[in-house]
């Protein structure tokens, strides 16, 4: 199971339990949410940009996550816009990771392995990697594989499509799970966490 999923599930459950059973945390959350909502109202394009940027960074750097911002985003914009912004950020980060792998990772790896061997390995991997295999790998190891897909020069259009399909369930579940936490719907929250577990 990938690190981002473990981090997501752990944070989601801990935050949900703390939120439900701590009136102090709830008050603090709504104070912060009201403040950020006021800022977002004053300059909504900037607020959206910052949220998308944090999502992109989370996709680029594996230990980072912007999941704690999702409940606030859901409260400010609602579930559907939050899913769109989250997905846009993750896809942007994933594409940047691919481009880094393609244009810089390839050169870096070629210092340790001959270009001929690297090209042979890349063509062999591409030849034996079916669409479904690539999709399953992308779901299992989302943050790390963007660089690898770039290094082996996997077709960019297919990579973007596979990445979209892989990231979509995470975006939907994290957003609607956040909404379930806010409205106190424990059944919906743990149901969504269970679905994510089954998907992986």
C-alpha positions in Angstrom: 0.0 0.0 0.0 1.5 3.4 -1.0 2.6 5.9 1.5 0.2 8.6 0.4 -2.8 6.3 1.0 -1.5 5.3 4.4 -1.0 9.0 5.3 -4.4 9.9 3.9 -6.3 7.2 5.8 -4.4 7.8 9.1 -4.9 11.6 8.9 -8.6 11.2 7.8 -9.5 8.9 10.7 -7.5 10.9 13.3 -8.9 14.2 12.2 -12.5 12.9 12.0 -12.3 11.4 15.5 -10.8 14.6 17.0 -13.3 16.8 15.2 -16.3 14.8 16.3 -15.2 14.5 20.0 -13.6 17.8 20.6 -15.7 20.9 20.8 -12.6 23.0 21.2 -11.2 21.7 17.9 -14.6 22.3 16.2 -14.6 25.9 17.3 -11.0 26.4 16.2 -11.7 24.8 12.9 -14.7 27.1 12.2 -12.8 30.2 13.3 -10.0 29.3 10.8 -12.5 28.3 8.2 -14.4 31.6 8.6 -11.1 33.6 8.3 -10.0 31.7 5.2 -13.5 32.0 3.7 -13.3 35.8 4.2 -9.9 35.8 2.4 -11.3 33.6 -0.4 -14.3 35.9 -0.8 -11.9 38.9 -1.1 -9.6 37.2 -3.6 -11.2 34.0 -4.9 -8.8 33.5 -7.8 -5.8 33.7 -5.5 -7.4 31.3 -3.0 -8.1 28.8 -5.7 -4.5 29.1 -7.0 -3.1 28.5 -3.6 -5.2 25.4 -3.1 -4.3 24.0 -6.5 -0.7 24.8 -5.9 -0.6 22.9 -2.6 -2.3 20.0 -4.4 0.4 20.0 -7.1 3.2 20.1 -4.5 1.5 17.2 -2.7 1.6 15.2 -6.0 5.2 16.1 -6.6 6.7 15.4 -3.2 5.4 12.1 -1.7 5.5 13.0 2.1 3.6 16.2 1.6 -0.2 16.2 1.7 -2.9 18.9 1.4 -5.6 16.6 2.8 -6.1 18.8 5.9 -7.1 21.7 3.6 -9.8 19.6 1.9 -12.5 20.1 4.6 -12.0 23.9 4.6 -12.1 23.9 0.8 -15.3 21.8 0.9 -16.8 24.3 3.3 -15.8 27.3 1.2 -16.6 26.0 -2.3 -18.6 22.8 -1.9 -17.8 19.3 -2.9 -17.8 19.5 -6.7 -15.6 22.6 -7.1 -13.2 21.1 -4.5 -12.9 17.9 -6.4 -12.2 19.9 -9.6 -9.5 22.0 -7.9 -8.0 19.1 -6.1 -7.8 17.0 -9.3 -6.4 19.9 -11.3 -3.6 20.4 -8.7 -2.8 16.7 -8.5 -2.8 16.3 -12.3 -0.5 19.4 -12.6 1.9 18.0 -10.1 1.8 14.5 -11.8 2.5 16.0 -15.2 5.4 18.1 -13.8 6.8 14.9 -12.2 6.5 13.1 -15.6 8.3 16.0 -17.4 11.1 16.1 -14.8 11.5 12.3 -15.3 11.5 12.7 -19.1 13.9 15.6 -19.4 16.0 15.4 -16.3 15.6 12.0 -14.8 16.5 10.3 -18.0 19.8 12.2 -18.2 20.5 11.6 -14.5 19.9 7.8 -14.8 22.1 7.7 -17.9 25.1 8.7 -15.8 24.8 5.4 -13.9 23.5 3.2 -16.7 24.5 3.4 -20.4 22.0 5.1 -22.7 21.7 1.9 -24.8 20.8 -0.2 -21.8 18.4 2.4 -20.5 16.7 2.6 -23.9 16.5 -1.2 -24.2 15.0 -1.3 -20.7 12.5 1.5 -21.4 11.3 -0.1 -24.7 11.0 -3.5 -23.0 8.9 -2.0 -20.1 6.7 -0.1 -22.6 6.2 -3.2 -24.7 5.1 -5.4 -21.8 3.1 -2.8 -19.9 -0.5 -2.9 -20.9 -2.9 -0.1 -20.2 -4.5 -1.9 -17.3 -1.1 -2.8 -15.8 0.0 0.9 -16.0 -3.3 2.0 -14.4 -3.0 -0.4 -11.5 0.6 0.6 -10.9 -0.5 4.3 -11.1 -3.2 3.7 -8.4 -0.8 1.7 -6.2 2.2 4.1 -6.4 0.8 7.5 -7.4 3.5 9.9 -6.3 6.6 8.0 -7.3 5.6 6.6 -10.7 5.2 9.9 -12.4 9.0 10.3 -12.6 9.4 6.7 -13.7 6.8 7.1 -16.5 8.8 10.1 -17.7 12.1 8.3 -17.6 10.9 5.4 -19.7 9.2 8.0 -22.0 5.7 6.4 -21.7 3.3 8.2 -24.1 2.3 11.5 -22.4 -1.4 11.4 -23.6 -1.8 7.9 -22.2 0.0 8.9 -18.9 -2.4 11.8 -18.4 -5.5 9.7 -19.0 -4.2 6.9 -16.7 -3.3 9.5 -14.1 -6.8 11.1 -14.3 -8.4 7.7 -13.8 -6.1 6.9 -10.9 -6.5 10.3 -9.1 -10.3 10.7 -9.6 -11.3 8.2 -6.8 -8.9 9.8 -4.3 -10.3 13.3 -5.1 -13.9 12.2 -4.8 -13.5 10.2 -1.7 -11.3 12.7 0.2 -13.8 15.5 -0.6 -17.0 13.6 0.3 -15.3 12.1 3.3 -14.5 15.6 4.4 -18.1 16.7 4.0 -19.2 13.6 6.0 -16.9 14.7 8.8 -18.3 18.2 8.8 -21.9 17.1 9.0 -21.2 14.3 11.4 -22.2 11.4 9.1 -20.0 8.6 10.5 -21.6 5.9 8.4 -20.8 7.8 5.1 -17.3 8.7 6.3 -16.3 5.1 7.2 -18.1 3.8 4.2 -16.0 6.0 1.9 -12.8 5.0 3.7 -13.8 1.3 3.3 -14.4 1.9 -0.5 -11.0 3.4 -0.8 -9.5 0.4 1.0 -11.3 -2.0 -1.4 -10.2 0.0 -4.5 -6.5 -0.2 -3.5 
